């Protein structure tokens, strides 16, 4: 009798674990092919993309801080990014390849946009 009860519990456990709903796995890097032979190329592509993103955010952080400092000291928005050169920035940073700075003097918002 104990063997039958133990067997039933074991079968019930197997049925419940087999019926568990599985969620689909999401790829970590959509550009990765998953092929070990192309892994070095996939890695270098991911590094280049990460560098471009990091450069973009570093450039924008410096420019936006300079704009805020200008606003605090001058009491107005700069008319252009060139007005920041000298006292607030040594020079306007070079945007990443294929990008350019866009500045709106009314809102004092600077952003990088594609050329």
C-alpha positions in Angstrom: 0.0 0.0 0.0 2.9 2.4 0.8 4.5 1.6 -2.5 1.3 2.5 -4.4 0.9 5.8 -2.4 4.6 6.6 -3.0 4.2 5.8 -6.7 1.1 8.0 -7.0 2.9 11.0 -5.3 5.9 10.5 -7.6 3.7 10.4 -10.7 1.7 13.5 -9.6 4.9 15.4 -9.0 6.2 14.5 -12.4 2.9 15.6 -14.0 2.9 19.0 -12.2 6.5 19.7 -13.1 5.9 18.7 -16.8 2.9 21.1 -16.9 4.9 24.1 -15.7 4.5 27.1 -18.0 7.8 28.1 -19.6 8.5 31.7 -20.5 10.4 32.3 -23.7 14.0 33.3 -23.3 14.9 36.8 -24.4 18.2 37.2 -26.2 20.7 39.4 -24.3 22.2 40.9 -27.4 20.0 41.0 -30.5 23.0 41.4 -32.8 24.6 38.2 -31.6 24.3 35.3 -34.0 25.0 32.7 -31.3 27.6 31.1 -33.6 30.9 30.5 -31.8 32.8 31.1 -35.0 31.4 34.7 -35.3 31.7 35.4 -31.6 34.8 37.7 -31.9 33.0 39.7 -34.6 29.8 40.0 -32.5 31.9 41.1 -29.5 33.8 43.8 -31.4 30.5 45.1 -32.8 29.0 45.3 -29.4 32.1 47.1 -28.0 31.9 49.7 -30.8 28.2 50.3 -30.2 28.9 50.6 -26.4 31.7 53.1 -27.0 29.5 55.3 -29.3 26.8 55.3 -26.6 29.2 56.1 -23.9 30.9 58.9 -25.9 27.5 60.4 -26.7 26.4 60.5 -23.0 29.7 61.9 -21.8 29.6 64.7 -24.3 26.0 65.6 -23.5 26.7 65.6 -19.8 29.5 68.1 -20.1 27.5 70.4 -22.4 24.4 70.3 -20.2 26.4 71.0 -17.1 28.0 74.0 -18.9 24.5 75.3 -19.9 23.3 75.0 -16.3 26.4 76.8 -15.0 25.9 79.6 -17.6 22.2 79.9 -16.6 23.2 80.2 -12.9 25.9 82.8 -13.4 24.4 84.8 -16.3 20.7 84.5 -15.4 19.7 83.6 -18.9 20.0 80.9 -21.5 23.0 80.9 -23.8 22.2 82.1 -27.3 24.3 79.3 -28.9 26.7 76.6 -27.7 29.6 78.8 -28.9 28.7 81.2 -26.1 29.9 78.5 -23.6 33.4 78.3 -25.1 36.0 80.0 -22.9 34.5 80.4 -19.4 32.4 77.2 -19.3 33.9 74.8 -21.9 37.4 74.8 -23.3 35.8 73.9 -26.7 32.6 72.3 -28.0 33.3 68.6 -27.9 33.4 66.7 -31.2 30.1 64.8 -31.6 30.4 61.0 -32.4 30.6 60.1 -36.1 27.4 60.6 -37.9 25.9 62.8 -35.2 25.7 66.6 -34.6 24.8 68.9 -31.7 21.4 70.6 -31.8 20.7 73.4 -29.4 17.4 75.2 -28.7 18.1 78.5 -27.0 14.4 78.9 -25.9 14.5 75.8 -23.7 18.3 75.6 -23.2 18.2 72.0 -24.4 21.1 70.5 -26.2 21.0 67.1 -27.8 22.8 64.9 -30.2 20.9 64.1 -33.4 21.9 62.2 -36.6 23.3 64.3 -39.4 
